[in-house]
């Protein structure tokens, strides 16, 4: 990606020069819909000048969560600093991409744009947060392919931090990291995760909006690079009952906060956790991960050591001032997920809330009595419960804005209803011959 030089912002001239020097033939103007799915409009490089002026439009009525049942022209406004050549296209018709905000035809901000929503929340939180940095641990699976689709179980027997010459995923993970490096993303580490075929790539700390962009880039890059190697990259939270789920651990660096204010921030995260779950864990499958196993968080507790606390203060050198949120998963719309988490932090700071004492030991061992005495709540156990919690949380609804809240809620209720009506293999195994 293009970086500011000597404090000067990236200009249109910088982008045109980079495209010419890189032999770019096409430029993809990328954005995400309400569900966080990456979309793209491709323009030939000859039209790049106009695209940089915001002259590329699309029909917003055809995108989930934008403007349903209407044909409404919307405009793509590229963030010039996100220009990057896609490494896997080099040598053919080389492509580059830029991440875009979505605007109305008159150039005003579109209230349904997830990226603009995060930018607005960060601006609104500036009364209590001078600067918000974020880093992410991104877990995902690299699955072999068969004629019938991806194979959940493979010959990979690797576990946490293993390095095996027989692990095809290790080669693919290395290729993904190399591609991300070519695109200018900061990667702090990468390794095999707990599950067979499970991997983790850690995004280095960056301003919150840029970190969200980097996650979108990582997810798309992983899918393209893995596909070229005959594998399937999936960010599904729980691809199988008997393997570890994939999480998206978010580390916040909150500049200028003292120790008491960090406690206020933690209290805000815990207070709003049931509602943030709807956005940070937005699929039916997400709730197969949020169970008492594999160190997944299930209660609204914080800790300085527990591996399965919802919020954790890392004890590694140099990390003492960070706040780790461990509940999100990589199926989320990352812009909306960071928006509600930042809003929860800001609300805790404004109200000067306190989170109580940190937990020691495993959260899974908490008794009903202790949870009741300490006011510890259980995270929602289904997408339907999570949507109900979000509906009651006026602070987070305000952060999302009326348009996004209702579009997101409607889409997720429809998803849950399709799931509720579906007949699953487990049901046939249990009931088909018994009754």
N, C-alpha and C positions, 0 to 999 in steps of 0.2 A: 504494500500500500504506500501511497505517497505521504511523505511527512513534511510538516512545516519546516522551513529553513530560516534560521536566524529570527524566529518568532513570527515570520510572515506566513499567512495562511496559503494553502494550496490554491492556485489559480487555474482558470480555464486553459491558459497557455501551457501550464505545467502538464495538464492532462493530455492535451493535444500532442505535446512533445513526447511524452512517455508512450503514447499510442503509436506514434510514427517510429520511434526508435525500437519499439518492441515488435514491429511488423504486424500490428494488430489488424485483422480483417473485419471482425465484428465485436461489438460491445454489448454485453448483457446488462440491462437495467433491472436490478433485482429488488424485490420487496417481499414482505410476508403478509399473508391474510390473517384473519382474526384467530385462526387456529395455529398460527406460527409456521404454516407451510410456505416454503420459499417459492415465489413466482418470478417470472422473468419475461421481459420484452427485449428482443434482440434487434439491434440496428447495425447496418453496415457502417464502417468507420467514416465513410464520406458524409454520413448524417450525424456524426458525433457532435459537431459544433452546435447544431440545432438542439440536440438532446441535452447538452450542457446548459442551454438557455431555457430548459423546461418546456420544450415544444413537442414532446412525445406524450401522447394521451392513450388511454385505454377505457374500455367499458367497465365501469365499476359495478354495474348490475350483475356481472357474471362471476364476481369474486365473493366467496363466503364471508358474510358479516359486513359487507360494505353497504350497498344499496340494493336491496332485494326488489324484484319485480319491476324495476325501472331501468331504463338505459340512460346512464349518466356518465358523461365524459369526465375522467379524472386525469390529472397531470402527474407525471413522475419528475420529481426534483432530485437529481443525483447529489449525493454528498461527495464532493470532488476528492476528499482525502481517502475515500475507500477504493479508488481506482487500483486494480490489480490484475495482472495477466494470469490467466488460468493455466497452470503449468502443464496439465494433461492435454491441452489443445495445441501445444507448440509443435511446429513441423507440419501441421495441416493448415486449416484456416484458423490461425491463432485468434483466440478470443480473450477479451478482458471483461471485467465486470465492475459495476459500481452499485452500491447500496443506496436506495432512494427513499425519500419521504414521499407521501402521497398528498397531493393538494387538490382543491377544487379547481374547476375550470378557470375561475377568476384569480387563481394564485394563492388564495387563502388556505390556511391549514385545514385539512380534512379531519374531522373529529374522530373518525374511525380508523386512523392510521396508528398502528401499534407503536411504531418508532417515535412518532411525534408525541404519543401519550407518555412514553418514558421521558422524553426530553422535557415535556411540560411538568411532570412530577418532580424531576430534578430541579427545575427552576423554582417551582413552588416551595420546595423544601429548603431553599437557600437561606431562609430565616434562621434555621437551626443547623444546617449542614453546609459548610463552606465548600467542601469538595468530597465527592463520593467516588472511591476507587473500588474495583471489584476484580476478583480472580475466580477461576472456576476449575473444579475437578470434574471432567466429563467422562462418564462410563458408558460403554456400548459393547455390542457383540459383533464379531466378524464371523459369519457363518458360511460354511461350504454350500455349494449349490448342487442340486440334483434335478433330474427331469421334472420332478414334482414340486420343485421350489426349494427354499433354504432348508438346511438340515440343522435342527436344534442341537442334537447330540453328535459329536464328532470324535475323532481319535485324539484330540488335544486333551491331555491330562494335566496341563499346567494349572498352577494356582498363583497366589499372590507373589508378585515380583519374579516369577520363574522365567528362565531364559533357556529355551529348548530349540535345538536345530531342526526338530521335526514340526515346529509350530509355524504353519503358513501365515497365521495371523501376525506373528512377529515381523515378518517381512512386509506385510501390508501396513502394519502400524508405522513402521519406519518410513515407508513411502508416503504415508499420509502426513507425517511430521515434516518430511522433507518438502512436500508440496506447500504446506502451510508456511514454512520458513521462507520459501521463494516468494510467497505472497505478502511477506512482511509481518506475519503474526508472531507474537512472543509466546514461545512454548517453554514452560519451566521444567517439565519432565513428562515422561511417558513410560508405561509399564504394563505388564500382564496383570489382570485383576483376579479376584477370587475364583470366579466361575470358569469352566472350560470354554475357550473361545471369547472370553470377556477381557476387555482392554480399557485402559484409562489414558487420556491425554489431558494434561493440565495447562490451562491458559494462564499466562502471566498477568500480573496486576496491570490494569489499565483504567482510564476513566470509564464509568459505568456504561455509558452509551457505546463506547468503543468495544468494551468487553462483550456486550450483547451482540454487536456486529460480528465479533470474532467467533462467538459460539455459532451463529448462523453459518459463517464461512466454514468452520470446522465440520459441522454436520453435513453440509453439501459436499465438501471436499472428500470426506470419508466415504461417502456413497459412490462418488465418481471413481476415486482411486481404487477402492475395493472391487467395484464392478469390473474394472479393467484387468484385475488380477483373478477374476473368476470367483469372487467372494461377495457376500451380501453384508453390508454394514447396517445394523438395526439399532435404533435408539429407543425401541420399545422398552418400557420400564421393567416388565417381567415376562420374558419370552417363554419361560417354562416354570412349572411349579417347583421343581427340585433344583433350580440353580439360583444363584444370587441375582437380585434385581439390580438394575442400573440406576444410579443416582446422579444428580447434578449438584454437587456441593458448592455453595457460593460463599466466598470469603469477602467481607466488606472491610475496606480500609477507610475509616472515617476521620478525616484530617481535623485536628484541633480539639478533639473531645478529650476531657479528662476522665479519670476512672469512674466518677459518679455518673457522668453523662453516658459512658458506655453501658453502665447498668440500666440507665433510662432507655437506651436503645434496645437492649436485650428484653426489657419488660414490654416494650412496644411490640417486638416480634412475637413474644409469647402470647400477649393479649389478643393479637389479631391472627394467630396461627390457624385456628379452624377455618377462617375465611380465606386466608392466603392459600390454603391447601387446594381450593377449587381452581385457582389459577396456576399454581406451581405443580399440581398433580392433576392434569385436566382430562385424563382418559379413564374409562372403566378399568382398564388394565393397571393403572397407577396404583390402585388400592389392593392389588395382589402383592405389591411390593411393600406397602406400609403395614407390615405385620411383625410380630415379635420374633424376628429371625434375621440373620445376616446383618445385624447392627442397624437395621432401619429404625428411624424414630417413630414412636407411636404416641408419645405423651408430650405435653407442653412443659418441658423442663429444660434447664440449662446446666452446663457443667464445665469444669476445667479439665476433665479427664475422661468421662464416660464416652465410650465409642458410639452409643446409641441415643445420646441426647439430641433433642431437636436443635438447640443452639449450643455452640461450644466455643470456648476461648482456647485457641491452640496454645500448647506449651512449648512449641519448637522455638529455638533462638530467633529473635527478630519478629515473631508472630504474636507476641503478647498483646498487642494493641488491635489485633484483627478480631472480627466476629464471624464465625462460621455458621451458616444455616444449612442443615443437612437434609431437609425434607424434600426439596424440589427434585424432579426427575427430568430427563432430557427430551421428553415428549412435549414439554411446555412451549408456549409462545414466550420466548425469553425476554422480550421487551415488556410484556405485560407482567411477567413474573417479577422482574426487577422493579417495575413500577409499584406493585403492591408491597413488596418487601421494603423498599425505600420509604413508602408512605407509612408503613407500620413503625419503622425506626423513627421517623420524624414525629409521629404522634406520641410515641413514648417520650421523646425529648421535650416536646411541648407540654405534656402533662406531668413531666418529671416523675414518671412511674418507677417503681422498684420491683425487681423480679423475685425477691426472696433469696434464700440461701442457695448456693449451687448444690447440685446433686453429686454424691459420690457413689461409685458402683454402677451396676447395670440398672437401667430404667425398667427392664422387664421384671425385676423383682419387687417393684412397688406394690404394696397392698392397697386394697380399696380404702382402708382407714387412713393410711398416710396420704394418699392422693386427695381424699376429702379434706383432711386437716390442712394441707398445703395449697388447696385450690388448684390442683393439677388436673387438667382436662385431657381427654383422649382425642386424638385427631379423628376426623371423620373416617368412617369405615367404608364409604362408598361415594361415588361421584354425586349421587343424589343428595346425600347428607351434606357434602361439601358445598353444593350449590345453595342449599338452605342456609348454611352458615354465612355465605357471601351475601345472600339477600338481606340478612339481618345487620350486616356491618356497613353502616352508612359512611364511615370514613373511607373504606376501601372502594365502595361504590363511587364515591365522589372522585377518588383518584383515577379510576378507570374512565369516568365520564359516562353520561347517560347512554350515548350511542353504543360504545363498546360493551358496557355492562349488559345491556339488553340483547345485543347481538350474540355475545358470548354465552349468556344464560340460555337463550333460545336454542343455540346450536348444541349445547351440552345436555339440555333436557331432552332434545330430540335423539341425541346419541344414546343416552341412558334408556330411553323408551325402546329404541331398536334392540338394545342389549336385553332388556327385560322380556321382550317378546320372543327372542331367539331361543331355540331349543339346542342345548349344548351337548357335546359328546358325553360329559359326565352324567347328565340326566338320563341318557339312553342306557349307559352302563348300569346305573343304579335301578332303573324302574322298568325298562322295556320288557324284560322277561319276568320280573317279580310280580307284576300286577296284571 
